[in-house]
Every structure is written in C-alpha cells, then in structure tokens.
Amino acid sequence: MTNGCSRLLIRRLSYRRVTGVLLSVALLGAILPSSRQRAQQPSASSKLSGALRQAVNGNDLLVWSDSLRQTVRVLIQTVGPVSPALTAAVTSAGGVPVRNFTSINGVLAELPTAGVLTIAARDDVECMTADHLAQQSASHVEAATAADKVRQLNLLGLGFSGLDGSGIGIAVLDSGIMTGHNDFSNWLGLSRVTASTDIVSDNSNLAQFEINLGLLPLGLNLNLLGLGNRDAYGHGSHVAGTAAGRSIGSGASRGFDGIAPNANLIDVRVLDGSGLGQVSDVIAGIDWVIGHKSQYNIRVMNLSLGAESSESYVTDPLCRAVRRAVASGITVVVAGGNYGLASNGLERYGSITAPGNDPSVITVGSANTHQTDARFDDSVNYFSSRGPTRSFVVDESSVKHYDNLLKPDVIAPGNRIVSAESRACWLAQNNPQLHSSGTGTNAFMQLSGTSIASPVVAGAVALLLQKNPGLTPPLIKAILQYTAQQSPNANICEQGAGLLNIEGATRLAGVLRTDISTAIARGTINVGDPIMLAGATMPTPTSTIAGQSVSWGGYLFAGGSHILAGTELFRRYQGIYNPALVWVGDRVAVNESPVASVQLTTPGVLNADVIAGSYGVFITGSAISNAIASGQSLTLSQGIAASGGVVLADGTTLGQGITLAEGITLAEGITLAEGITLAEGITLAEGITLAETIGLGEP
C-alpha cells in the first residue's frame, strides 16, 4: 500500500521503567519522484498516511482524533504555499484551519473524517498526515569528550579561558528548561536562558486527550502543571544542562559542567508536563527557531526526541522542517534512538528513529564510558539504535525501496550522565533512583539514552562555532566525523564514524577560513577553492584524551552511503558543504529542488567505499581507518559529480549476498528490523511518542 506522507507515532514512558520518549515518524520517498511519476495523478487515498487512512474508516481514541465529533487533526502538505482556496475548501468541508507553518508548505487543520478524502483529492494537496503525539526521546563528561582540553577555569573561578560556547545560542526543543536552576546561570548569577517560547501549552487538543486517558484531572490547566517551573517533566532541563550546564566542582566534587558552559540557551517548549506533545507542536517550534535565529544567534538546535521511521525521509513533514533549519544555517543535532536491543536480546539493526534518519542532521548514538575518563574502555551502548536507516517508499508495484543511509553519524557519552534536575519534576518524583545530589535549584539527576548523548554533541557544535563562526552544518558534521576516535570492534552502523573527539575537532576547525558560510551565501566560493587559512597546515591526526593518545578515524559519510577520506576534504571547498544541498544515492537537491548537474567533491578526495568489500555496512570503523592509513582507498581523479541527474560514483552496499529484509536475522545475535519495534513501555494510543529513552543505563 502506498503511503503519501510520513506518520509520527508517539509512545509513552513505561510506569514500570523510565524509557524515554520517542517521536515515531514514518517517512516517504527514498528516491525523489521522477517527472513521469509526478505527471500521474495520485488517488486521494494514496495521499493519506497509513494511520489516517485507517481513521477514515473508524475512529479510535487517538490524540489527533475526536470520536464524538468524528473529526481528525491532520497535517496537510501542499504543492507550493498554502492557498486561500485550500483554506476555503477546509472550511467548506466543515473543518477548521488551526496553524500554518513556515518550515514546510502545509497547514494543520481539524477536519470531519468524512471530508478527509475530499481535501486529499485536490491537486494542490501533496499528502496528509495525522498530527500524532511527540515526546522526548572538568566534569566526567568534559574529560571523557576532551572538552577539558579546549579551556581552563580562570584563577578567580569566575569564567573560562578558551572555548566555553560564549555567544552561541543553542535551541532546546523539549519539555522546557527550569530557568532558575543554578546550572543555567552565568558568572554574574543571571540566567543564560536568553529566550523562551511555549508552543505546547496552547494545545487544548492535547490537554483533552490526556484528560480522556486519565493522565490529567478534569479541568486541570496544563499551564499550572509546573507550578512556576516551565519544565514539570524534567527531561528538557537535563538535556539543556548536558549541553551547556555550569556547575563548577569544589573540594571532592568534580561538578557537573556541560560541554559548553557559557553558551546561551533558548527554551522551545514542545512537550508538556507529562512529556507529551504533537508533531505539529515540534514543527511550530522549528518554525519559531528559524524565525528567531538571527535575533538570538541560534546556531545549534537539539532534538532529543524521535519518531518511528518506516516511510522515507523525503516528504515527511518533520524531516522537511529540520532540513529547512539546516539550509538556513542551523546545525541540527538529533538523538538516534534507543532501540538497538530487541526484546529477545538480539542486536537490532535498522532502528534509527526519525528525524535522525534525515541525511542533513547530525544523528547521535550513545557510548558507555563505564564511568571512567579514559577512552580505552568506551563501548557502544546496547540500547543505542543501529543503522542503516530503514525508511522506505512503496512504488506502484507495491515494491519497497529502502533509504539505507549510513547512520548514526557519531556516538557520544550517553550512559549515566548527571545533569540538572528540574524542581519536583515527574521523572525524579516517579523514579527517585534517578536523583543524584542536591535540592531545589541545585539538584542533579542521572539519565541515560541517545537523548542525553545528543546534547553532548550539540554542546560540542557550539564550541566549534565559537572557534570558527564560518562553519556550515555539513562542514561541522564532516569535522566531527573525520576527527572521531574508533570504538573497538564496533561497526559503522553501531558507532557511525566514531566517538566524539572535541579536542581534535576544534583543532581542525581552527585551521579553516572563517568566511566559508558567508562566501556560500554570497555565491563567491567554488568547488575546489582553498578553505584553509593562509599558512595553515592540516593538524596532526591524533589527540591526547585523559592521558591516552588516540588516532582520528580520518573518514566521513557522504551521499547517504559513501565513505570519503583524505586531507583534500579540508584543503579545498567541497560542494557537499553547502547546507542547502542534500545528496542521497543518485539524486541531488538544493533547497528541495532536484538539480541535474553539480560538482560534489574535488579531485584528490579518497573513495573508501571499496574497503567495505563483502562486509558492507558491518565493517568495523577501525578496519576502515586502518585501511585508509595504509593506502587501500581509491583517489578520485575527477571527484564526484552529478551529471544528467545521475551521480557518478558507487556507494557502499549492504554487502554482497546480504539482503536487508524485515525481520530477517542476518547472523547470530543480529536482527534487522524495518523501522522500530518497541519492546517495552506502555503505548497509550497510536500516535504517541515518548521522550527519548531515559533509564538507569548500563554497567
């Protein structure tokens, strides 16, 4: 059955075990539609997501439906901007337009179920998706990531010399931030939460849904849930503290500093005091961030929530929204998901959640530091979702075409991380074992999950931008991947390009021109132009972290399934560093419009695809790095280019003789799964997303 749009499922935390909130999104279109396909007129039913199609035939208790009034709340994506004619048609069908968006062409509307197909049949409607729920999915963390190597506490203890994120705005789309917590103050005691907006509190539809399910007492106003604390759930404050908390140690305590302890925080509340929100709330939050990025210098956006990923990223509204944010110059960091371990104990591949399956974002997996600063014992958490992405499009012959993108991009510490605890928050009150120390505005708790690893990387991005404000989002991703340390015995679908190395990343960022993003915007830089500072040389590709010398991996992912390497990547400007460009497989788009001819990389870039061989995506990162160092990659004498709509390069395959299929066990202990299967937690209803997994972690 062909699905015309993505679908987001929101699932809740188990009351027996804290398991984070995952935004479940199904996406469409691994391949951009051809002109021939666009010429054909799709049926009205084919434009509906699977869940919406079912709702047309019968209403269940879902956050986006009202069984009494026989209405549904839908995200209507349009061909071009929303027209007055469509708005009038919604009204004529007995519906009510609720909200327009700027990051996508679309409108949120409440429609009578009987009128859904009428609206879908319009030529200006591309697809329609149910408005599902969404939930969240030096200190030790400084030392373990080498953030302590890029700054020092000054003699008076009132600030840092070096990189601390000063001047960079990090937008946190989550359950809110407890602005009065000491972790978010600056050296003068003033809050570093410089702006805030509350999207979710105006969502009366969500409030009624929670009342219907008995989650809220009848008549309780969501605005009162926090009793003056904007983060009644507790997830957002912990995430914000991990990225940019300031808690200097004293005496025997090391403190709980975040990665960028002087960055500014922008609180975008899209989840309520129960950890719930809707997809439209998240998209509206992204709209707000894009609209205010210049005012608050928002250069980084963190999304520690995830969604089911069964339809391709191409037309999913949430993925489209994050791509728009990246194209505007905002680096978007996303949790990869916590579904790497199946209920039967097998390692689950293909479990990356959305929007982490979008090629433009930095998707983060979780590493277990085993509570040591040293890196030799770090490993990938069992719960951390594995790639490749398994979102797909179904063609007219009912054949599935999978995205199969290499993900995650990097891994970072996400196990038993201590950060800010919001006062009287739901997480700590219902799971007292999470509390670590302190009370009130100085309380801290411990959480685990890729939702906690994600803000570690978001903080690292702030440090890179402080070092070099001219970096673009894809160039930042390339730097983080190239300098990452390889995790022992971990394959590239477990570790991505490797373990975050802030010391190495900031050194590499420091030798590059500081006007790259400006030159791209002005059209004054061409593929092949030098991007290193005059007189600069490539840094030594090793770092010392916690007294241990570690080598950089020396490669990065590009084009969805390619592995590129070589210093030429940073000596000269590559077309893939344009934040508006998205390259996947044989298709390239700029600002969402397909382009037939474009130079993607320069001659001299190394193609490391051949190293994977029959191992495919299951080759270890160490094997790739070692092979590159020994000269086993291919030098691309002509670079990589798209010509006539076809990219002239082969990508890394899944492996000769290996087929990724739904539910197929590839090897003992390894299971491939299409999208995500939640083994734990309570499903409130289809369309409920949980905040990213929050648990006690692993040993």
N, C-alpha and C positions, 0 to 999 in steps of 0.2 A: 504494500500500500504506500502510495507516495505521500509524503508529508511536505506541505508547503512552507513551513516555518519551524523554528525551534520551539521546544517545550521545556519549561522550567518546573521542576518538582521540588518542593520544599519539605524537608523532613525534620522532625523534632528530635531533641535530645531524649535519650532514654532516661527515665526517672530512676533506673537501677544503676546506670553508669553514665558518667558525663561523656558524651561522644560528640561533640562539636556540631556546628550547623553547616549543612551543605546545601548549596543552591543547585538543584538538579536541573540542568538545561539540556534539551536535545536540540541539535543544530542541523541545518540543512546545507547541502551543496559542497561536497569536496571539490567539485570542479565548477568553475564559472559556467553558467549556461551558454551554450553556443547561440549564434544568431538564429540558426534554424529552430532550436528549441524555443527561443523567445517568440518566434513567429507563430507558433502554435498557441492556441487559446486554451489555457488550462481550465478544467472544470471547477466549479465553485467548491465542491467537496475537497478537491486536491489541494486547495489553498489553506485548508484548516490543519492545525496540528492534530496529532492523534487524540489527545485528551479533549480538545474542543470538538472534534468530530463525534466522540462518544457522548459529549454533553448535549449535542443536538438531539440525540435520541433518548436522553434521560438524565435528569439532574441528580447528582449525589451531593453530599454535604462537602462542598469544596469552598475554599476561601474566595474563589473567583466566580462562584455561582450562588444564586438565591433561589432555592427550590420553591418557596412560597410565591414569589413574584414571577418565577420562570424566566429569570434573566441571568446573563453571564457577563463578566467583565473581561474584555478582550483587548489585546494589543493589535491594532490594525496597522500593518506596514504597507506603505503606499509606493506606487511608482512615481517618484518625484515628490515634491512637497504636498502636504495635505491641502486639498482644495476645498473651497466653500461648498462646492457641490456635494462632496462626500460628507461633510459635516451636516448639510441639509438632509442628505439621504439617511444618515443615522437617526436624526430627529424624526423624519417621516416614518421610519420603521419602528418608532416608539422608544428609541434609545436616547441616551444622554451622553454627549462628549464630556469626558472627565478631565483629560490633560493632554496637551500637545508636548512634543519633545523637540529638542534641537540636535541631539547627537544621532538621531535616526529620523528618517521620514516616516512618521507614524503618529497615531493618536490612540489614547486609552479611552475606551467607551464602555458603557453598560448597555447591553442590547438584550431585547427579548430573544429567548432561544429560537423562536420561530422566525426571527428576522436575520439570523446569522448568515444563512446561505444567500439571502437576497443581497446583503452587503458584499459577501465574498464574490458574487458573480460580476461585480463591477470591474471594468477594465483598469481603473486606477488603483485597485487593491492588489497588492502583490501576494500577501499571505496574512493569516490571522492566527494569533497565539493566545492561549489562556493566560491570564495575569496571575500566575502562581505565586505562592509564598516564597520568601527568601529568608535564610538565617545565616548566621555566621558559620560558616565553616571557620686597675680595671677590675670590672665585674668579670664573672666567669665568661659571659657571652662576649665581652670585649676581647678577652685574652684568647678565647677559642677561635675567634674570627680574625685576629690580628688587628682589630680596631685600635688596640692599645699602642700599636706601633706607629700610628699616624698622629698622635697627640700626646701631650703631657699636661698634668694638672699644674697650674701655676703655683708659685710659692705661697701665696695667701689662701689658696684653696677656693678662690672665687671664680675661677674660669679655667679654660684650657688654652694652651698654645698649640697650634696645629689645626687639624680638621675635626670639627665637632658639629658640622651641619649648619653653622651660623648663616642666617639669611635665607635658607632654603625652606620652602613650605611643603609639608607632607600632608596630603589629604587622606584621612582615615574614614572609609565608608564602612560603618559598623553600627554597634548598639549605642554609640555615644562615648563621650570622654568626661570623666569626673574632673572638671577643670580646677577644682580646689585642691586636688591631691598634690602633695609636695613634689611628687615626681615630675610635675609639669611646670614647675616654677623656674624662673631664670635666676641669675645671680643676685638680683635685687629683690627676689621674693615675689615677683609678678608672674602671672600665668603666661606661658608660651602658647596657649591655645588662642591664636590670634583671630579666629573667625569660627563661626558655627552656624549650622542650619539644621532644622529638624523637619525632615520630609515625612517621616512615618506617623507623627502624632496627628496629622490631619487626615489620616486614612481611617475614616469611620467604618469602611467596609471590613477592614482587618479587625477592628475592635468588635464588631458584631460577630464575626466568625469566631473569635476567641471566646466570646460570651456563649455562643451556641455550643461550643465544645467544653464549656465549664472551666476554661482557663482563667477567666476573669469574672468576678461577681457582677451581676446585672447592674448596669448603671455606673460602673466604675470608669472614670475618665482616665485614658491612657496617660494624659499629661501629669496625673497625680502619682503614677507608679514609682517615680524616682524620689518623691518627697524632697524635691530640690536638687536631686542628683540626676544629671542627664543620662547616666549610664546605670540604670537599675539592673541590667542583666549582668554586666561586668566584663564582657568579652572585649568591648572596644577600648576600655581603659588599659587592659593588659596588653593588647596589641599596640596601642599608642606608646606605652611605656617601653615595650621591647624595641620599638623603632627609635624613640627619642626621649626616653626617661632620663632623669637626672637624680641619682641617689648615690652620692659620694660615700665611700666606706670610711669607717673610723675604727680605731682600735683593732679588735679581732675580726670585724666585719669588713668584707670586701665591697659592700654596697651592691646596688643593682642597676648601674648605669645602662642605658640603652646604647644603641650603636651611634646615634647622632644626638648627643645630649643637650645640644643648644639649637637644634632645628625648631622651626615653628610648626605647630600642629593646627590643622584645620579639621574641625569636627563636623562630619556629614552623617547625621543620624538617619540610617535607613532601616534599622531594626529596633523593635520596641523593647519594653522591659521584660518580655518573655523570650527575647531573642528571635522574634519573628518580624518579617516584612514581606513585601511583594516585589516581584520583578520590576514593576513599573516604578516603585519607590527607588530601587537601585539605579535604574536608568535616569530617573529625575535627579538623583544625586550626582550622577556623572555629568548630566547637563549643567548642574549648578557649578561643579568644579571647573568645567571648561569655560563657563561664562565668567568665573572669578579668578582664573589662573594668573592674569596679569596683576590684578589688584593685590593679591596676597603672595605673589611669586610662587604659585603652586607648580612645582617641577616634578613631584612624585605623587602617585596615587596608589594606596594599598587596598586590596580587596581580599580580606581573609574570609571569604565565603565562596561556595562552589555550587555547581549545578550539574545535574545528570547530563551526560554528554553522549547522546546517541545520534542526533542529527548533525550534519556538518556545520562548521563554524560560519559558513559564508553568509547566510541570511539570518542567522539567529539575532534577535534584537539586542541582547546583552553583549554579544561578541561584536556586533556592529558598533555599539556605543563605545566599547573600550578601544576599538580601532580608531574611532574618531578622536578619542582622547590622545592616543599615541600620535596620530597625524598632526595634532595641534601642538605637539612638543612635550607632552606629559609622559613620563615613564611610568607605565602601569605594571605593578607587581602583584601577582596573584598566587594564592595557595593552590597547590596541585591536587589536593585531596588526600583523604586518609583511608583509602580503600585498597591498599596494597596487599592485604592479607585476607583471604577468603575465610568463611566460617569453618571450612574443613581443614584449615591450616595451610593450604596451598598458597603460593605466591601468585597474586593476581595481576596479570598484565592487562594493558588496555583500560586502566581505571582512572585516568586523568579526568578531572571534572572541568566543567565549563565555568567561567571563560578561560580557564587555564589551557584549554585546547586551541586557543586562538594563536596564530603564529606571531602576532605583533607584541604580545605581552611577555614579561619575564615570569615563567612558571617555576615555582619553587617547591622542591621536595624537602623532606625532613631528615636531618642527620642526628644521630645519637652520639653525644660527646662522652658518654659514660662518666660525666661529671669531672672530667679532667681537662686541663687547658691544652695538654699535648694533643697532637693530631694523629699519632700513630695508631690509636685505638678507636678512632671515629668510624662509624659504620652507618649505613642507611637504615633508618627505622623500618621495622617490618610493616608498620601501618601506612607508610608513605606510598602514595599511589605511583604506579609504574606506567610508562608509556608502552607502545606508541599510542597516539590518540585513536579512538575507535569510532569517532563520529562519522556519519555516512550520509550519502544521498541515494535515494532509490530511483532508478531510471524507469522509463516507460515499460520496460520488460520485467519490472519487479526485481532487477538485479541491484544489489547494494554495492556502492563504490565508497570505500573507506578512505578517510583522510590520511591515516597512518603517518602522522607527523612525529618527529623525534621530540619527546618531552619526558621529564621536566627539563628545564634549561640548566639549572644548577640546584644544588642542595645546600642547606644551611642549618645550624643548630635549631632544633625544634622539640627537644625532649627535656622535660622537667625544667623549663625556663621560668625563672622567678621575675615577676614584674608587678606593676601597680594593681592593687585590689580596690575596686570601687566600693564605697561605703554601702553596707547592707545589701550587696548585690545578690542576685538569685544564685549565681554559680557557687559562691562561697557559703551562702546560707544552706543550700541544699546539698553541698558537698564539702563539709568542714575540713576534710582531709587535704583539700587544696590550699588552705591557708598556710602561709609560711612564717610571717612575723608581723609585728606592729599592729596598730589600731588606727581607726579613723583616717585622717589624711596622710598617714604614714604606714598604711597596711600594704602588705605584699602577699601574693599568692603564686602558686606554681601551676602552669598549664603545659600541655604537650600537643603537638599537631603541626601539620604544614601551615595552618593558620598562624602559628607562632613563628615558624621559620620564615614566612613571607615578610613580616615587618623587619626581621633581621636584614634581609636583602634591601628592603625599602630604605632603611637607615643607611646602608652602605651606598646606595644610589645618591642619597643626599650628600654624603662625603665626597663622592666623585664629582658631583656638580659644584660643590664648594671649591674643589681643587681646580676644576675646569668647567666653567659655566657654558662653554660652547659645544658640549657633547650632545648628541641626539639620542633618543631612546634606543634605536637599534645599535648604535655605536657603543652605548653603555652596556647593552646585553653582550655584545661581542667582547668587550674588555673583561667583563665578569667571567665569561666562559673561557677565554684564552688563558687567563691567569689562574684558573681554578686548579686545585690540587686533586689528583685522582684518588678515589676511595678504593682501598684494596679489594680486589675480586668483584667489584661492582660493575655491572654492565651499563651501557649508556641509557637504557630505559629505566634503570634504577637511580643512577646518580646524575643523569644528564651529562653535562660537560665536566662535572666535578664539584668539589666542596669549595664554598666561598672563601676567597683569599683577599681580604681588604687591603693588606699591605701591598701586594703585587698589583692589584687593580688601580690603586691611587698612584703608584709609580708610573704605570703605563699611561694613565690619563694625563699625568703631568708633563709628558713629552710631546703631547699633541697640541695643535693650534687651538686657540680659544675662540675662534670666529667661525667654526665649521657650521654650526646651526644657522648662523646669520647668513653665511655665504649660500647655503642651500636655499634658504627662504628668498634670497635676492637673485638666485639663479646665476651666481658668479663663480661657482665651482663645478668642475667637470670631472667625470670618472678618470682617474689617473693623475690628477693634480696632487702635489705633495701635501700631506696633512701633519707632518711632524714640524715642530718648532725649528727655526733656523739653528743649526749647530747641534741639535739634539740627536741622540742615538738611542736605539732600542735598549731598554733596560735588560739587565741580566735576568734570565727567566727562572730565578729561584727566589724564595723568600724564607726568612727565619721566623718561625712562629713558635712561641713557648720554648725557645731554645733549640728547636729542631729545624733543620734545613729541609725545605720541601720544594719540589720542582713544579713548574707550571705545566698544565696539560698541553698547551700550545695549539689548541684547535677550537673550532666553534661550529655551531649548527647554522645552516642557511637553506633557504628554499624548501623548508619543511623536512627534507630527507637527505640533505647533503652535509658532508663534513669537510670543512675547509681549514687550511692551516697555512703557516708561513708568515714571516715578518712583513711581507708585502701588504698584508691586510691592513697594517697600520702605518706603513710608509706612504701609501697613496690612497686617495679617496675612492671608496667602492660605492657603486650605485645602491647597494643594499643598505647603506647608512641613511638613506632618505627616509624619514619617518612616515611619509605618506605612501611609500611603496610596500606592497605585500607580494612576495614571491612564494608560490607553493606549486611544486611539480612543474608542469609545462605552462602555467598561467602566471601572468604578472599584472597587477593592477596598481594604479596610482590614484589615490583619493577615490577608491572603489570603482574606478573606470578601467576596464581592461586596456592594456597597451600591447601593440604588436611587436615593436622593436625598441629595445633598450639595452644598454650595456650594464650588466650587473656586477661584474668584477673585472679587475685588471689582469693583464698578462703577468705571470710570475706567482700568482696565488696557487697554493698547492691543493690538489684534489685528493682527499684522504678516503674517498668512498671505497677505493679498491682494497684498502686494508681490511675492511669488514669481511670480505670474502663470503664464505658459506655461513659464517656465524651471524651475518646480518646485524640486526639490532641487539643481539645478545652478546656481541663482542664487548670485552671489558674496556673501560676507559684507559686503563694502564697499557693495554695492548696497543691501542691506537696511538697514545702518546709516545710509547717506546718506538713504534714503527716509524712514526714521523721523524723522530730524532735520528733514526738510523737510515733515513733517506728512502723509505719504501713508498712514499706518496708520489703522485704524478704532478709535474709542473704544467699548469695550463698556459700554453704559449699564447693563446688568443683570449684568455679569460673566459667568462661565461656571459652569454648574451641571449636575449630573446629576439628571434628573427621570424617574422611572419607568424607570430603567435606561438612559436614552439621554442622552448628553452633548450639550447644546445649543450646539454650535459646530462649524464645519468645520475640518478640519486641512489642513496644507499637502500638496497632492497631489504625485505624482511628475512631474506636468507633463502638460498636455493633449496628447494624441496620442503620449505616450511610455509604453510599457509595459515594466516591468522583467521580463525573462524570462531563464531560464537560458541563458547563453552568447550572448545577443543583443548585437551591437555597436551601441551607440546612436549613436556618432559616431566619426569617425576618431580613433584613439588612446584610445578609451574602450570598455571592455568590462564588461558586467555579468555577474557570476558568482554563482551560487547558492552561498552558503556560501563555503568556502575551497578553492582548489586550490594545493597546494604544488608549486612549480616546481623547488625544489632540496632537498637534504638526503636522507638515507637513511631510508627507512621500515623500521623494524625489524620491525614487525608492526602489524596493525590494533589500535588501542587505545594506541599510543604517542604521547605528547605531548612536545613539546620545550619547554625553557625558551624564553622569548620570544627572538626573533631577536637574535643577538649578532654583529655584524660589524664590519668596519673602517669602516663608514659611507660617506657620500658626500662629494664635494668641498665 
